[in-house]
Amino acid sequence: MKLLRYRLNNEVKPGILDLENKIRNASTLVDDWNNKTINIEKLNSLNSSDLNSLPIVEKIDSIAPCLSKESIGKFICIGLNYADHAEETGQQVPPEPIIFFKATSAVVGPNDDIEIPKNSTKSDWEVELGVIIGKETKYINENESQSHIAGYCVVNDLSERKFQIEHSGQWVKGKSCDTFGPIGPYIVTKDEIEDPQNLKLWLDLNGKRMQDGSTNTMVYGVNFLVSYLSKFMSLQPGDIISTGTPPGVGMGLNPQVWLKPGDEMRLGIEGLGEQKQKTVSA
């Protein structure tokens, strides 16, 4: 299934994308897509529902974040998880995953405007595979990870590199600016993704391809990351793990390129849909 949330007349409603790419209103099945309804038990129960009987949505105002931001307990990010990305930034592949957090207040819809923060001089882009947890997860082995994953989504892990690197302290300062966490357009349940380690992902800036990679070059794969994180903290339904980015970010270019108001980004992951964002001044 492809689960999404859409805006209509100042309301956000839950939807399901059918096989003909039409949005169907899922309000009779769930109140919203959140940490209560994204759990694996609930998703399995929907498999017996006649989804094609749900009413087709003829008009929407926009696509909302694929999970309500209020229900995302943790937005966990993994740094330098592609060897070629680590190389372009002049850093070594870490001996264990680098973990940092993005504030959930950064979450926006996949096509919402991105605000370039005040005093920003080095705002950057990062297309990433997002993993949505669907079951409480604690001290699990790697071979158990798939049974704890609800699905996957596209994430743009936007970053202000000056805040992140030059202001000392933790990376979270450069990762959590408002609008720096677009997710969606939808959550694709794990049964539709044969191999999360073999997905193409890409990002265009103003029509030019900047990132063009595959999840098969991850240093630490999805199943390892879920198990690894569960050794340090419990994971709950609705938690998001953003798994790192391939090369082609602005910081890694020569000369470096930074986002400015008026830019347009398009990005996507094979089987998970696309995002499109314009940048504006905060």
ZAKEVEX-61933 format. One record per atom (N, C-alpha, C): x, y, z. Coordinates in steps of 0.1 Angstrom, whole numbers, padded with zeros to 4 digits, always signed. Example, Ala and Ser with C-alpha at 12.3 -4.5 7.8 and 13.67 -1.06 7.14 Angstrom:
# ZAKEVEX-61933
+0132-0057+0078
+0123-0045+0078
+0132-0033+0078
+0128-0022+0071
+0137-0011+0071
+0129+0000+0079
This chain:
# ZAKEVEX-61933
+0008-0012+0000
+0000+0000+0000
+0009+0013+0000
+0003+0023-0006
+0009+0036-0005
+0000+0045+0003
+0005+0049+0015
-0003+0057+0024
+0001+0071+0024
-0009+0080+0023
-0005+0095+0022
-0015+0103+0030
-0012+0115+0032
-0021+0125+0038
-0022+0137+0029
-0034+0142+0028
-0036+0153+0018
-0044+0164+0025
-0042+0176+0020
-0049+0188+0026
-0060+0192+0017
-0071+0195+0023
-0083+0200+0016
-0091+0209+0025
-0093+0221+0021
-0101+0231+0029
-0096+0232+0043
-0083+0234+0045
-0077+0235+0058
-0078+0223+0067
-0081+0212+0061
-0081+0199+0069
-0071+0190+0063
-0065+0181+0071
-0057+0170+0066
-0064+0157+0068
-0064+0149+0057
-0072+0137+0057
-0062+0125+0053
-0065+0113+0058
-0057+0102+0054
-0061+0096+0040
-0052+0092+0032
-0055+0086+0019
-0047+0074+0016
-0051+0067+0006
-0044+0056+0000
-0043+0058-0015
-0032+0056-0020
-0030+0057-0035
-0033+0043-0041
-0042+0042-0050
-0046+0029-0056
-0037+0026-0068
-0039+0015-0074
-0031+0010-0085
-0031+0019-0097
-0041+0027-0099
-0042+0037-0110
-0037+0051-0106
-0030+0051-0094
-0025+0064-0089
-0035+0074-0086
-0047+0069-0082
-0058+0078-0077
-0058+0078-0062
-0060+0089-0056
-0061+0090-0042
-0075+0086-0037
-0075+0077-0027
-0088+0073-0021
-0088+0078-0007
-0100+0083-0003
-0102+0088+0011
-0103+0076+0020
-0093+0075+0030
-0093+0064+0039
-0098+0067+0053
-0106+0078+0054
-0111+0083+0067
-0120+0073+0074
-0127+0064+0066
-0135+0053+0072
-0127+0042+0079
-0114+0042+0075
-0105+0032+0081
-0097+0037+0092
-0092+0049+0091
-0083+0055+0101
-0086+0070+0103
-0084+0075+0114
-0086+0090+0116
-0075+0097+0109
-0063+0091+0110
-0051+0098+0104
-0040+0087+0103
-0030+0090+0096
-0018+0082+0096
-0008+0088+0106
-0007+0080+0117
+0001+0085+0128
+0007+0073+0136
+0013+0075+0147
+0019+0064+0155
+0009+0054+0160
-0004+0057+0160
-0014+0047+0164
-0018+0038+0152
-0018+0043+0140
-0023+0036+0128
-0012+0031+0119
+0000+0035+0121
+0011+0030+0112
+0017+0017+0118
+0012+0012+0129
+0017+0000+0135
+0014-0012+0126
+0023-0022+0126
+0022-0033+0117
+0009-0041+0119
+0004-0043+0131
-0008-0050+0133
-0020-0043+0126
-0021-0030+0127
-0031-0022+0120
-0030-0023+0105
-0018-0022+0100
-0016-0023+0086
-0020-0037+0080
-0017-0047+0088
-0020-0061+0084
-0035-0062+0083
-0043-0056+0092
-0057-0057+0092
-0063-0050+0080
-0056-0040+0075
-0062-0033+0063
-0061-0041+0050
-0052-0052+0050
-0051-0060+0039
-0064-0068+0035
-0072-0069+0045
-0085-0076+0043
-0096-0066+0039
-0093-0053+0038
-0103-0043+0035
-0104-0042+0020
-0116-0038+0015
-0117-0036+0000
-0114-0021-0002
-0101-0019-0005
-0096-0005-0006
-0102+0002-0019
-0106-0006-0029
-0111-0001-0041
-0125+0005-0039
-0131+0001-0027
-0145+0007-0024
-0144+0020-0018
-0132+0025-0014
-0131+0038-0008
-0133+0049-0018
-0139+0060-0014
-0142+0070-0024
-0129+0077-0030
-0130+0079-0043
-0119+0086-0050
-0119+0101-0046
-0108+0106-0044
-0106+0121-0041
-0104+0128-0054
-0114+0137-0057
-0113+0144-0070
-0104+0156-0070
-0103+0162-0058
-0095+0174-0057
-0088+0175-0044
-0076+0180-0044
-0068+0182-0031
-0062+0196-0033
-0058+0202-0021
-0050+0214-0021
-0035+0211-0022
-0031+0201-0015
-0017+0198-0015
-0015+0185-0008
-0003+0179-0009
+0001+0167-0001
+0007+0171+0012
+0002+0165+0023
+0008+0168+0036
+0019+0158+0039
+0027+0160+0050
+0037+0150+0054
+0030+0137+0055
+0037+0126+0052
+0031+0113+0052
+0028+0107+0065
+0033+0113+0076
+0030+0111+0090
+0027+0124+0097
+0017+0125+0106
+0015+0137+0113
+0028+0140+0122
+0033+0152+0121
+0045+0155+0128
+0044+0154+0143
+0032+0156+0148
+0030+0154+0163
+0031+0140+0167
+0030+0130+0158
+0031+0116+0162
+0045+0110+0160
+0054+0118+0154
+0067+0113+0152
+0075+0115+0165
+0078+0104+0172
+0085+0105+0184
+0100+0108+0182
+0106+0102+0172
+0120+0104+0170
+0122+0105+0155
+0130+0115+0150
+0135+0116+0136
+0150+0114+0137
+0154+0102+0135
+0168+0098+0137
+0175+0098+0123
+0187+0104+0123
+0195+0105+0110
+0208+0098+0111
+0213+0092+0100
+0226+0085+0100
+0235+0093+0091
+0247+0097+0096
+0256+0105+0089
+0267+0096+0082
+0271+0101+0070
+0283+0095+0063
+0281+0080+0060
+0269+0077+0056
+0265+0063+0054
+0267+0058+0040
+0272+0066+0031
+0276+0062+0018
+0291+0065+0016
+0299+0055+0013
+0314+0057+0012
+0318+0068+0003
+0311+0069-0009
+0314+0079-0018
+0310+0093-0014
+0300+0094-0005
+0296+0107+0001
+0307+0111+0011
+0311+0102+0019
+0321+0105+0029
+0334+0110+0022
+0337+0104+0011
+0349+0108+0003
+0348+0122-0002
+0336+0125-0007
+0335+0139-0013
+0335+0150-0003
+0332+0146+0010
+0333+0156+0021
+0346+0156+0028
+0355+0147+0023
+0368+0147+0029
+0369+0140+0043
+0359+0131+0045
+0359+0124+0058
+0360+0109+0057
+0363+0103+0067
+0365+0088+0067
+0351+0081+0070
+0350+0070+0064
+0338+0062+0067
+0339+0058+0082
+0329+0061+0090
+0329+0058+0104
+0329+0043+0107
+0336+0039+0118
+0337+0025+0122
+0324+0020+0127
+0315+0029+0132
+0301+0026+0136
+0293+0037+0130
+0280+0035+0129
+0271+0046+0123
+0271+0058+0132
+0272+0070+0125
+0270+0083+0131
+0255+0085+0133
+0251+0088+0145
+0237+0091+0148
+0235+0105+0152
+0225+0112+0146
+0221+0125+0151
+0206+0126+0149
+0200+0136+0155
+0186+0138+0154
+0182+0151+0147
+0170+0150+0140
+0164+0162+0134
+0152+0165+0142
+0150+0177+0146
+0138+0181+0153
+0125+0178+0145
+0115+0173+0152
+0103+0170+0144
+0096+0182+0140
+0099+0194+0145
+0093+0206+0141
+0098+0210+0127
+0108+0203+0122
+0113+0206+0108
+0104+0199+0098
+0095+0190+0102
+0088+0181+0092
+0078+0190+0084
+0078+0188+0071
+0068+0194+0062
+0064+0184+0051
+0055+0188+0043
+0051+0180+0032
+0061+0179+0021
+0060+0170+0012
+0070+0167+0001
+0071+0178-0009
+0061+0187-0010
+0061+0197-0020
+0060+0211-0014
+0061+0212-0001
+0060+0225+0006
+0073+0233+0003
+0072+0246+0005
+0083+0255+0003
+0093+0252+0014
+0106+0254+0010
+0117+0253+0020
+0122+0267+0023
+0122+0269+0036
+0127+0283+0041
+0142+0282+0043
+0149+0292+0036
+0163+0293+0039
+0164+0302+0051
+0171+0296+0062
+0171+0303+0075
+0177+0316+0075
+0173+0325+0084
+0180+0338+0086
+0195+0335+0089
+0204+0343+0084
+0218+0342+0086
+0224+0329+0079
+0217+0322+0071
+0222+0311+0064
+0231+0315+0052
+0242+0308+0051
+0251+0310+0039
+0254+0297+0033
+0251+0286+0039
+0255+0273+0034
+0244+0262+0035
+0232+0265+0030
+0221+0256+0031
+0223+0245+0019
+0220+0233+0022
+0224+0222+0013
+0212+0212+0013
+0213+0202+0004
+0203+0192+0001
+0209+0178+0003
+0200+0168+0006
+0204+0154+0008
+0192+0145+0006
+0191+0138-0006
+0180+0129-0008
+0184+0116+0000
+0174+0111+0008
+0177+0099+0016
+0165+0090+0017
+0167+0077+0019
+0157+0067+0022
+0153+0068+0036
+0140+0070+0039
+0135+0070+0052
+0128+0057+0056
+0131+0052+0068
+0125+0039+0073
+0115+0043+0084
+0103+0038+0083
+0093+0040+0092
+0091+0028+0101
+0093+0030+0114
+0091+0019+0124
+0076+0016+0126
+0073+0003+0127
+0059+0000+0128
+0056-0009+0140
+0066-0011+0149
+0064-0020+0160
+0075-0017+0171
+0072-0017+0183
+0082-0014+0193
+0094-0023+0191
+0105-0017+0192
+0118-0023+0188
+0128-0021+0199
+0133-0032+0205
+0143-0030+0215
+0152-0043+0215
+0165-0041+0215
+0175-0052+0215
+0171-0063+0206
+0169-0060+0193
+0166-0070+0183
+0179-0073+0175
+0179-0085+0169
+0190-0089+0160
+0186-0084+0146
+0197-0084+0138
+0195-0078+0124
+0185-0086+0116
+0184-0099+0118
+0175-0107+0110
+0160-0105+0115
+0158-0098+0125
+0145-0095+0130
+0140-0081+0126
+0148-0073+0119
+0145-0059+0116
+0133-0058+0107
+0132-0066+0097
+0121-0064+0088
+0107-0065+0095
+0106-0073+0105
+0094-0075+0112
+0090-0063+0120
+0099-0053+0121
+0096-0041+0129
+0095-0029+0120
+0096-0030+0107
+0095-0019+0098
+0081-0019+0091
+0075-0007+0092
+0062-0005+0086
+0063-0002+0071
+0073+0006+0067
+0075+0010+0053
+0086+0020+0052
+0086+0026+0040
+0097+0035+0036
+0091+0047+0029
+0099+0058+0030
+0095+0071+0023
+0107+0078+0019
+0105+0088+0010
+0115+0098+0006
+0117+0108+0017
+0130+0112+0020
+0133+0122+0029
+0143+0132+0022
+0141+0145+0024
+0152+0154+0020
+0158+0160+0033
+0170+0155+0036
+0176+0158+0049
+0184+0172+0047
+0176+0182+0046
+0182+0195+0044
+0191+0199+0055
+0202+0206+0052
+0212+0209+0062
+0218+0223+0060
+0220+0230+0070
+0228+0243+0070
+0242+0240+0075
+0251+0239+0065
+0264+0234+0069
+0272+0243+0078
+0270+0256+0077
+0277+0265+0087
+0272+0263+0101
+0259+0262+0102
+0253+0259+0116
+0258+0245+0120
+0258+0236+0111
+0262+0222+0115
+0276+0220+0119
+0285+0226+0111
+0300+0223+0113
+0307+0234+0119
+0304+0247+0116
+0313+0258+0121
+0308+0264+0134
+0296+0260+0139
+0291+0266+0151
+0294+0257+0163
+0302+0247+0161
+0306+0238+0172
+0294+0230+0177
+0297+0221+0186
+0286+0213+0192
+0281+0202+0182
+0268+0198+0184
+0262+0187+0176
+0256+0192+0163
+0255+0182+0154
+0250+0185+0140
+0236+0190+0140
+0228+0187+0151
+0214+0190+0151
+0211+0204+0148
+0220+0213+0151
+0218+0228+0149
+0216+0231+0134
+0223+0223+0126
+0223+0226+0111
+0212+0217+0104
+0206+0209+0112
+0196+0199+0106
+0182+0202+0109
+0179+0210+0119
+0166+0211+0124
+0158+0224+0121
+0163+0232+0112
+0157+0245+0109
+0142+0241+0104
+0133+0250+0106
+0120+0248+0101
+0120+0245+0087
+0112+0236+0083
+0110+0231+0069
+0121+0222+0064
+0131+0219+0072
+0143+0211+0068
+0140+0196+0068
+0128+0192+0069
+0125+0177+0070
+0113+0173+0061
+0113+0176+0048
+0102+0171+0040
+0102+0155+0039
+0090+0150+0042
+0088+0135+0041
+0076+0132+0032
+0077+0121+0025
+0067+0117+0016
+0071+0118+0001
+0062+0116-0008
+0047+0119-0007
+0039+0108+0000
+0044+0096+0001
+0037+0086+0008
+0046+0076+0015
+0040+0069+0024
+0047+0057+0030
+0044+0045+0021
+0054+0038+0016
+0052+0026+0009
+0054+0014+0018
+0044+0006+0021
+0045-0005+0030
+0056-0015+0025
+0063-0021+0035
+0075-0029+0031
+0072-0040+0022
+0059-0045+0021
+0056-0056+0012
+0058-0052-0003
+0058-0039-0006
+0059-0034-0019
+0074-0032-0023
+0083-0033-0014
+0097-0030-0017
+0105-0043-0015
+0108-0049-0026
+0115-0062-0026
+0128-0062-0019
+0136-0051-0022
+0149-0050-0016
+0153-0035-0013
+0152-0031-0001
+0155-0017+0002
+0170-0013-0001
+0178-0023-0003
+0192-0021-0006
+0195-0021-0021
+0185-0019-0029
+0187-0018-0043
+0177-0009-0050
+0177+0004-0044
+0168+0014-0049
+0176+0026-0054
+0172+0031-0066
+0179+0043-0071
+0173+0055-0064
+0182+0065-0062
+0177+0077-0056
+0185+0089-0063
+0178+0100-0064
+0183+0111-0072
+0178+0125-0067
+0185+0135-0071
+0180+0149-0068
+0185+0158-0079
+0176+0167-0084
+0179+0177-0093
+0178+0191-0087
+0187+0200-0090
+0186+0213-0086
+0185+0222-0098
+0174+0230-0099
+0171+0238-0110
+0173+0231-0124
+0168+0219-0124
+0169+0211-0136
+0182+0203-0139
+0192+0205-0130
+0204+0198-0132
+0206+0186-0122
+0209+0175-0127
+0211+0163-0118
+0223+0165-0109
+0221+0165-0096
+0232+0167-0087
+0235+0154-0079
+0225+0146-0076
+0227+0133-0069
+0221+0122-0078
+0228+0111-0079
+0224+0100-0087
+0230+0088-0082
+0223+0081-0072
+0230+0070-0065
+0220+0058-0063
+0225+0049-0055
+0217+0037-0052
+0219+0033-0037
+0209+0028-0031
+0210+0024-0017
+0219+0012-0016
+0223+0006-0027
+0233-0006-0026
+0247-0002-0023
+0249+0012-0022
+0263+0016-0018
+0263+0021-0003
+0252+0018+0004
+0252+0022+0018
+0263+0014+0026
+0269+0020+0035
+0279+0013+0043
+0272+0004+0053
+0262+0010+0060
+0254+0002+0069
+0239+0001+0064
+0235-0011+0061
+0222-0013+0055
+0210-0011+0065
+0198-0011+0059
+0186-0008+0067
+0184-0018+0079
+0186-0031+0076
+0183-0040+0087
+0194-0039+0098
+0206-0036+0094
+0216-0034+0104
+0213-0022+0113
+0209-0011+0106
+0207+0002+0113
+0195+0000+0124
+0184-0006+0120
+0173-0008+0129
+0178-0016+0141
+0185-0027+0139
+0190-0035+0150
+0200-0027+0158
+0209-0020+0152
+0220-0012+0159
+0213-0001+0168
+0204+0006+0162
+0197+0016+0170
+0190+0011+0182
+0184-0001+0180
+0176-0008+0191
+0185-0012+0203
+0198-0012+0201
+0207-0015+0212
+0209-0002+0222
+0206+0009+0216
+0208+0022+0224
+0196+0029+0228
+0185+0026+0221
+0172+0032+0225
+0161+0024+0219
+0149+0024+0226
+0138+0017+0220
+0132+0025+0209
+0127+0019+0199
+0120+0025+0187
+0106+0022+0188
+0097+0032+0185
+0083+0031+0185
+0077+0033+0171
+0064+0028+0169
+0057+0031+0157
+0057+0046+0154
+0060+0050+0142
+0060+0064+0138
+0074+0070+0138
+0084+0064+0145
+0098+0069+0144
+0103+0067+0130
+0111+0077+0126
+0117+0077+0113
+0132+0076+0114
+0138+0068+0106
+0152+0067+0104
+0156+0071+0090
+0163+0082+0089
+0168+0087+0076
+0182+0082+0074
+0185+0074+0064
+0196+0065+0064
+0209+0070+0057
+0209+0083+0054
+0222+0088+0048
+0220+0091+0033
+0229+0098+0027
+0228+0103+0014
+0239+0099+0005
+0237+0097-0008
+0248+0095-0018
+0255+0108-0021
+0266+0107-0029
+0273+0119-0032
+0266+0128-0041
+0271+0141-0042
+0264+0151-0050
+0258+0162-0042
+0261+0163-0029
+0256+0174-0021
+0264+0187-0024
+0258+0198-0021
+0265+0211-0024
+0278+0213-0018
+0280+0208-0005
+0292+0209+0002
+0304+0201-0005
+0300+0191-0012
+0311+0183-0018
+0315+0187-0032
+0309+0197-0038
+0312+0202-0051
+0324+0212-0051
+0330+0213-0062
+0341+0223-0064
+0339+0231-0076
+0335+0244-0075
+0333+0251-0062
+0320+0246-0056
+0319+0249-0043
+0307+0245-0035
+0294+0253-0040
+0283+0247-0039
+0270+0253-0043
+0261+0252-0031
+0254+0264-0029
+0245+0264-0017
+0231+0269-0022
+0221+0265-0015
+0207+0268-0019
+0205+0283-0016
+0197+0289-0025
+0193+0303-0023
+0178+0305-0026
+0172+0315-0022
+0158+0317-0024
+0155+0317-0039
+0145+0310-0043
+0141+0309-0058
+0146+0296-0064
+0154+0288-0057
+0158+0275-0063
+0147+0265-0063
+0148+0255-0071
+0138+0244-0072
+0145+0231-0071
+0141+0222-0062
+0146+0209-0061
+0135+0199-0065
+0140+0189-0072
+0131+0177-0075
+0139+0165-0071
+0133+0156-0063
+0141+0144-0058
+0131+0132-0057
+0137+0120-0058
+0129+0108-0057
+0137+0096-0054
+0130+0085-0051
+0135+0072-0049
+0127+0062-0056
+0133+0053-0063
+0126+0043-0071
+0115+0036-0062
+0103+0037-0067
+0092+0030-0061
+0086+0038-0049
+0092+0049-0045
+0087+0056-0034
+0082+0070-0037
+0082+0074-0050
+0076+0087-0054
+0087+0098-0054
+0082+0110-0057
+0090+0122-0059
+0085+0134-0050
+0095+0142-0047
+0092+0155-0041
+0096+0166-0050
+0090+0178-0048
+0093+0190-0055
+0092+0202-0046
+0103+0209-0044
+0103+0220-0035
+0109+0233-0041
+0103+0244-0037
+0110+0257-0040
+0115+0263-0027
+0126+0271-0028
+0132+0277-0016
+0127+0292-0016
+0125+0296-0003
+0121+0310-0001
+0129+0315+0012
+0129+0328+0013
+0135+0333+0025
+0127+0332+0038
+0133+0329+0049
+0126+0327+0061
+0121+0340+0066
